[in-house]
């Protein structure tokens, strides 16, 4: 949802907008994860909000791994 609302220059049009707050909102929904995973997800959320097409597969895989739904084989 946040990626649909974001566009380059939003900070100019809406000075109250904060990408950091959007990322924090996403991180709060992860629950109890390690600091390393939290930082990894922070970077993925930022990229997913600002350029969703480039990041969607990586973000989906990371979220599935966190949930234990998917154990990805990182050997391509």
Secondary structure, DSSP 8 states (H G I E B T S, - for coil): -HHHH--TTHHHH-TT--HHHHHHHHHHTT-S--HHHHHHHHHHHHHHHH-HHHHHHHHHHHHHHHHTS-------
